Amino acid sequence: MNIFSRLQRIGVRDNYPEYGNAKIRLSNMAALFIMVFVAVPFSVIAYYYVPELIIIPLLGILVLSLVWVFNRIGAIYLARILVAVTPLLLAATFTANLMNGNDLRPLVLYLIMISFSIIPFLVFDIREKKYLIISAILNFFIFSGVEYLPFLWVENVNLDFITEGFLFQLNYLVAFLLTYVVVFLLAFFNYKSEIKSQQLIEDNKKQTEELHESENVLKKNLEEVQKAQEEEKNRAWVTEGLGRINNLTRQFDDPAALSKEVISEIVKYVDGNQGAIYLVEKEEENDEPFMEMKAAFAFGRRKAIKDKVMPGEGLIGQCFLEKDMIYLTEVPDDFVRIKSGLGDAPPKNIVIMPLMTNEKIEGILEVASFQVLPDYKVDYLKKLGESLATSFSMNKINANTKRLLELSQEQEEQMRSQAEELHQNMEELQATQEEMERKNKETEEQNQQLQQQEEELRQNMEELSAQSDEMEIQMKEMMKMQSEMKAREDILNETTIVSEADLHGTITYVNQKLIDTAKYSREEMIGKGHNLFRHPDMPSEIYKLMWDTIQSGKVFRGIVKNRAKDGSVYWVDATISPVLDADGKPEKYIGVRYVIEQEDVAQKMFDKQLKKLGLK
């Protein structure tokens, strides 16, 4: 930095406003300019032509030097008052002494005084109006009262040196130059103020746009939160509905009674208007399956309505064959109509759902509605399929067991009747007593066999009942575990990037969050190295530290700058952990990363990491 720049920056401080520092620099420049181009030349002129007045320009040099001293010690307003008032005061004193006893007025000195009189407008900002007004008023009185100043000690000075010749022309040049410089600086600083004002307007506009962008981001986040809340509400609704159906399945053993209660509950719960349940039965002659309507809710007349449906017959039979849901939103007017006291109308939506467990269909559920069912209600019907299938299957097993028990009891009653008849025949047919005794013995053996069969049936019933209870408990636990695993997986997919790699860093698993963030498809990432995401700004030392850490069986954590497929940058807070085998050696690596949305925060965290590692 040269001496001119150092003189210009005397008194400038960071805690001063920018306009204040600008005026301090300007006062330092004005002091240097007046000293070099006015005070020093007039000291030389006074030395040769009016040595009695040399004290005035020398005093000006001293005062102008004090401007830098006062700025240095922090007396910035006093320094600027000196540079604003002292030049005019000393010039007016010099002029008054030259005019003392002379009728001629030195016009060139008046021009110089005019230039000095406007210095306050140069060194003071309009926001410093108190000092500006004081300085301007002082200069006004000094300029107006130049003929009345009391500081006179010479008279009848020969003014030829300043009214003609080379010095006269030089002083005119200095006077005009001084005036032009002051006016130019005023215009220049006015121009800079306009530029700064324009910049402030543009900055304000930019901040307004950023605020609008932030507002849009907040609205988007709020919508996502509301969407998540709505999804959680829908999941709770589904869970409650499944619980209510499970309570009904425990209350009823008869499939027909259970079907009636279940279809009523389902149609009301999903805000439907009609519904029916068909259970799979088998023909006695050829053991062929068919669907029989066991219960219906608010069912009117339908085109070619049947209570017994064969496989492949109509939508119900087609659903049985395909083992998949049928979802209709365009229903023919004559297919089915929903009736009420005010009239009837066709439904807008029909859902036909197979009740299936272990790839075996136990029945068909049909629901019709005036309104198209939302996705979460359709999901509720899907989840009901397996639960109801299991319940109806158990009901059939229990019904068959009950039927066998009743058949056994009926046979036992028949045997008792036969025993009584044999006893009567023994009295009437004594001649055949031996034959009858033989028959009685055979009958007793048959009774024993029947009793044995009855005991075996009772044991079978107890085992079936225990198996039923155990299956119900296992089903509840399995549904709870599936719900918990699904919730954990949904949370991870929404908030966290998860990937797995083998011992060589080859990607073996990615979740949906990584696909959305890195913009690669799953096929593009599986089998590739993690350097697929590496950004060129990432130092290789960090990756070396990461590999050294996880290969030693420890967890690595750090801030990583990655590059997506489209070249965009995303920052992550990465945690990579080895999965150890029984010997404590890594057999694969699992990485969990959280995306850092604010790039400036991520950059600061990254720089801090580099400093900690001695890389910056």
SULMO-V90447 format. One record per pair of residues at least 4 apart in sequence whose ideal C-beta (glycine too) atoms are under 8 Angstrom apart, sorted by the first residue. I is the first residue (numbers start at 1). GAP is how many residues later the second one is. Records with the same first field share a line. If there is no record, write none. Layout:
I=GAP + GAP
This chain:
1=4 + 5
2=4
3=4
4=4 + 28
5=4
6=4
7=21 + 25 + 61
8=17 + 20 + 21
9=16 + 19
10=14 + 18 + 58 + 61 + 62
11=13 + 17 + 57 + 59 + 60 + 61 + 63 + 65 + 68
12=4 + 9 + 12 + 13
13=8 + 61
16=4 + 5 + 8 + 60
17=4
18=4
19=4 + 106 + 108
20=4 + 56 + 105 + 108
21=4
22=4 + 103 + 167 + 170
23=4 + 57 + 100 + 101 + 102 + 105
24=4 + 47 + 52 + 55 + 56
25=4
26=4 + 96 + 97 + 159 + 163
27=4 + 40 + 44 + 49 + 52 + 53 + 56 + 96
28=4 + 39 + 40 + 43
29=4
30=4 + 53 + 89 + 92 + 93
31=4 + 33 + 34 + 36 + 37 + 52
32=4 + 32
33=4 + 5 + 148
34=4 + 5 + 26 + 30 + 49 + 53 + 82 + 144
35=4 + 5 + 25 + 26 + 29 + 30
36=4
37=4 + 137 + 140 + 141
38=4 + 19 + 22 + 49 + 53 + 74 + 136 + 140
39=4 + 18 + 19 + 21 + 22 + 25
40=4 + 17 + 21
41=4 + 129 + 133
42=4 + 14 + 15 + 18 + 52
43=4 + 11 + 14 + 15 + 18
44=4
45=4 + 5 + 116 + 117 + 122
46=4 + 5 + 7 + 8 + 10 + 11 + 48
47=4 + 7
49=109 + 112 + 113
50=4 + 47 + 48 + 104 + 107
52=45 + 101 + 102
53=4 + 41 + 44 + 45 + 101
54=4
55=4
56=4 + 34 + 37 + 38 + 41
57=4 + 33 + 37
58=4
59=4 + 31
60=4 + 26 + 27 + 30
61=4
62=4
63=4 + 19 + 23 + 27
64=18 + 19 + 22 + 23
65=4
66=4 + 13 + 16
67=4 + 12 + 13 + 15 + 16
68=4 + 11
69=4 + 10
70=5 + 6 + 8 + 9 + 12
71=4 + 5 + 8
75=4
76=4
77=4 + 51 + 54
78=4
79=4
80=4 + 43 + 44 + 51 + 55
81=4 + 50 + 53 + 54
82=4
83=4 + 36 + 40
84=35 + 36 + 38 + 39 + 40 + 51 + 55
85=4 + 35 + 50 + 53 + 54 + 57
86=4
87=4 + 29 + 32
88=4 + 25 + 28 + 29 + 31 + 51 + 54 + 55
89=4 + 53
90=4
91=4 + 18 + 21 + 22 + 25
92=4 + 21 + 50 + 51 + 54 + 57
93=4 + 56 + 58
94=4 + 15
95=4 + 11 + 14 + 15 + 18 + 51
96=4 + 50 + 51 + 53 + 55 + 56
97=54 + 55 + 56 + 57 + 60
98=4 + 8 + 11 + 59 + 61 + 64
99=5 + 6 + 7 + 47 + 48
100=52 + 54 + 55 + 56 + 57
101=54 + 55 + 56
102=54 + 55 + 57
104=55 + 59
105=5
106=4 + 53 + 56 + 57
107=4
108=4 + 54 + 60 + 63 + 64 + 67
109=4 + 53 + 62
110=4
111=4 + 61 + 64 + 65 + 68
112=4 + 59 + 62 + 63 + 66
113=4 + 30 + 33
114=4 + 29 + 65
115=4 + 60 + 63 + 64 + 67
116=23 + 62
117=22 + 23 + 25 + 26
118=4 + 64 + 65 + 68
119=4 + 16 + 20 + 63
120=4 + 12 + 15 + 16 + 19
121=11 + 15 + 65
122=60 + 63 + 64 + 67
124=4 + 5 + 7 + 8 + 11
125=7
126=6
128=4
129=4
130=4
131=4
132=4
133=4
134=4
135=4
136=4
137=4
138=4
139=4
140=4
141=4
142=4
145=4
159=4
160=4 + 5
161=4 + 6 + 7
162=5 + 6 + 9
163=5
164=4
165=4
166=4
167=4
168=4
169=4
170=4
171=4
172=4
173=4
174=4
175=4
176=4
177=4
178=4
179=4
180=4
181=4
182=4
183=4
184=4
185=4
186=4
187=4
188=4
189=4
190=4
191=4
192=4
193=4
194=4
195=4
196=4
197=4
198=4
199=4
200=4
201=4
202=4
203=4
204=4
205=4
206=4
207=4
208=4
209=4
210=4
211=4
212=4
213=4
214=4
215=4
216=4
217=4
218=4
219=4
220=4
221=4
222=4
223=4
224=4
225=4
226=4
227=4
228=4 + 266
229=4
230=4
231=4 + 145
232=4
233=4
234=4 + 140 + 142
235=4 + 141
236=4
237=4 + 139 + 143
238=4 + 138 + 141 + 142 + 145
239=4 + 244
240=4
241=4 + 28 + 139 + 143
242=4 + 138 + 141 + 142 + 145 + 237
243=4
244=4 + 21 + 25
245=4 + 17 + 20 + 21 + 139 + 142 + 143
246=4 + 141 + 230
247=4
248=4 + 10 + 13 + 14 + 17
249=9 + 13 + 138 + 139 + 142
250=222
251=10
252=5 + 6 + 9 + 143
253=4 + 5 + 142 + 145 + 146
254=4 + 141 + 145
255=4 + 24 + 39 + 137 + 140 + 141 + 144
256=4 + 38 + 39
257=4
258=4 + 133 + 134 + 137
259=4 + 18 + 20 + 35 + 36 + 133
260=4 + 34 + 35
261=4
262=4 + 15 + 33 + 126
263=4 + 12 + 13 + 14 + 32 + 33 + 34 + 102
264=4 + 11 + 31 + 33
265=4
266=4 + 6 + 9 + 99 + 101 + 115 + 118
267=5 + 6 + 7 + 8 + 30 + 31 + 100
268=4
269=111
270=97 + 99 + 103 + 107 + 110 + 111
271=98 + 100 + 106
272=95 + 96 + 97 + 101
273=25 + 65 + 74 + 95 + 96 + 97
274=22 + 23 + 24 + 25 + 26 + 62 + 64 + 73 + 93 + 94 + 95
275=21 + 22 + 23 + 24 + 90 + 91 + 92 + 93
276=17 + 19 + 20 + 21 + 23 + 89 + 90
277=16 + 17 + 18 + 19 + 86 + 87 + 88 + 89
278=13 + 14 + 15 + 16 + 31 + 38 + 85 + 86 + 88
279=12 + 13 + 15 + 83 + 84 + 113
280=9 + 10 + 11 + 40 + 81 + 82 + 83
281=8 + 9 + 10 + 11
282=5 + 6 + 7 + 8
283=4 + 5 + 6 + 7
289=22 + 31
290=18 + 19 + 20 + 21
291=17 + 18 + 19 + 20 + 25 + 26 + 29 + 72 + 73
292=15 + 16 + 17
293=13 + 14 + 15 + 16
294=69
298=40 + 41
300=36 + 37 + 38 + 39 + 44
301=4 + 36
302=33 + 34 + 35
303=29 + 31 + 32 + 33
304=10
306=7 + 8
309=4 + 5 + 7 + 8 + 11
310=7
311=6 + 9 + 10
312=5 + 6 + 8 + 9
313=4
314=4
315=4 + 11 + 13 + 35 + 37
316=4 + 36 + 48 + 50
317=4
318=4 + 8
319=4 + 5 + 6 + 7 + 33 + 34 + 35 + 45
320=34 + 41 + 44
322=4
323=31 + 33 + 36 + 38
324=30
325=26 + 27 + 28 + 29 + 53 + 56 + 57
326=24 + 25 + 26
327=22 + 23 + 24 + 25 + 51
328=21 + 22 + 23 + 24
329=19 + 20 + 43
331=4 + 5 + 15 + 16 + 17 + 18 + 19 + 37
332=14
333=4 + 13
335=11
336=10 + 11 + 14 + 32
337=7 + 8 + 9
338=6 + 7 + 8 + 9 + 30 + 32
339=4 + 5
340=4
345=25
347=21 + 22 + 23
348=21 + 22 + 23 + 24
349=19 + 20 + 21 + 22 + 23 + 24
350=16 + 17 + 18 + 19
351=14 + 15 + 16 + 17 + 22 + 27 + 30
352=12 + 13 + 14
353=11 + 12 + 13 + 14 + 28 + 29 + 31 + 32
354=7 + 9 + 10 + 11 + 31
355=6 + 7 + 8 + 9 + 10 + 29 + 30 + 31 + 33 + 34 + 37
356=4 + 5 + 6 + 29 + 30 + 33
357=5 + 29 + 32 + 33 + 36
360=29 + 33
361=28
362=26 + 27 + 28 + 30 + 31 + 34
363=25 + 26 + 29
365=16 + 19 + 20 + 23
367=6 + 14
369=4
373=4 + 5 + 8
374=4
375=4
376=4
377=4
378=4
379=4
380=4
381=4
383=4
384=4
385=4
386=4
387=4 + 88
388=4
389=4
390=4 + 81 + 85
391=4
392=4
393=4
394=4 + 74 + 77
395=4
396=4
397=4 + 67 + 71
398=4 + 66 + 70
399=4
400=4
401=4 + 56 + 59 + 60 + 63
402=4
403=4
404=4 + 53
405=4 + 52 + 56
406=4
407=4
408=4 + 42 + 45 + 46 + 49
409=4
410=4
411=4 + 39
412=4 + 38 + 42
413=4
414=4
415=4 + 28 + 31 + 32 + 35
416=4
417=4
418=4 + 25
419=4 + 21 + 24 + 28
420=4
421=4
422=4 + 14 + 17 + 18 + 21
423=4
424=4
425=4 + 7 + 11
426=4 + 7 + 10
429=4 + 7
432=4
433=4
434=4
435=4
436=4
437=4
438=4
439=4
440=4
441=4
442=4
443=4
444=4
445=4
446=4
447=4
448=4
449=4
450=4
451=4
452=4
453=4
454=4
455=4
456=4
457=4
458=4
459=4
460=4
461=4
462=4
463=4
464=4
465=4
466=4
467=4
468=4
469=4
470=4
471=4
472=4
473=4
474=4
475=4
476=4
477=4
478=4
479=4
480=4
481=4
482=4
483=4
484=4
485=4
486=4
487=4
488=4
489=4
490=4
491=4 + 5
492=4 + 6 + 19 + 21
493=18 + 19 + 20
494=19
495=18 + 99
496=15 + 17 + 96 + 97 + 98
497=14 + 16 + 17 + 20 + 75 + 94 + 95 + 96 + 97 + 98
498=11 + 12 + 13 + 15 + 16 + 92 + 93 + 94 + 95
499=8 + 10 + 11 + 12 + 15 + 26 + 31 + 91 + 92 + 94
500=7 + 8 + 9 + 88 + 89 + 90 + 91
501=4 + 5 + 6 + 7 + 29 + 87 + 88 + 90
502=4 + 6 + 86 + 87
503=83 + 84 + 85 + 86
504=25
505=24 + 25 + 26 + 84
506=21 + 22 + 23
507=18 + 19 + 20 + 21 + 22 + 23 + 25
508=18 + 80
509=17
510=4 + 5 + 12 + 15 + 16
511=4
512=4
513=4
514=4 + 11 + 79
515=4 + 5 + 6 + 7 + 10
517=47 + 53 + 78
518=7 + 14 + 15 + 44 + 46 + 47 + 52
519=45 + 46 + 47 + 49
520=4 + 5 + 12 + 44 + 45
521=4
522=4
524=4 + 41
525=7
528=4
530=4 + 61
533=29 + 30 + 31
534=4 + 9 + 28 + 29
535=26 + 27 + 28 + 34
536=27
537=24
538=4 + 5 + 22 + 23
539=4 + 71 + 76
540=4
541=4 + 72 + 74
542=4 + 16 + 18 + 67 + 71 + 73
543=4
544=4
545=4 + 11 + 13 + 68
546=4 + 10 + 12 + 30
547=4
548=4
549=5 + 6 + 7
550=4 + 5 + 6 + 26 + 27 + 28 + 36 + 39
551=27 + 35
553=25 + 27 + 31 + 32 + 33
554=24
555=20 + 21 + 22 + 23
556=18 + 19 + 20 + 21
557=16 + 17 + 18 + 19
558=16 + 51
559=12 + 13 + 14 + 15 + 37 + 43 + 46 + 47 + 50
560=11 + 12 + 14 + 33
561=8 + 10 + 41 + 45
562=7 + 8 + 9 + 10
563=4 + 5 + 6 + 7
564=4 + 5 + 6
569=30
570=25
571=24 + 25 + 28 + 31 + 32 + 35
572=21 + 22 + 23 + 24
573=20 + 21 + 23 + 32
574=17 + 18 + 19
575=16 + 17 + 18
576=13 + 14 + 15 + 16
577=12 + 13 + 14 + 15
578=8 + 9 + 10 + 11
579=7 + 8 + 9 + 10 + 11
580=4 + 5 + 6 + 7
581=4 + 5 + 6
596=5 + 6 + 9
598=4
599=4
600=4
601=4
602=4
603=4
604=4
605=4
606=4
607=4 + 9
608=4
609=4
610=5 + 6
611=4 + 5
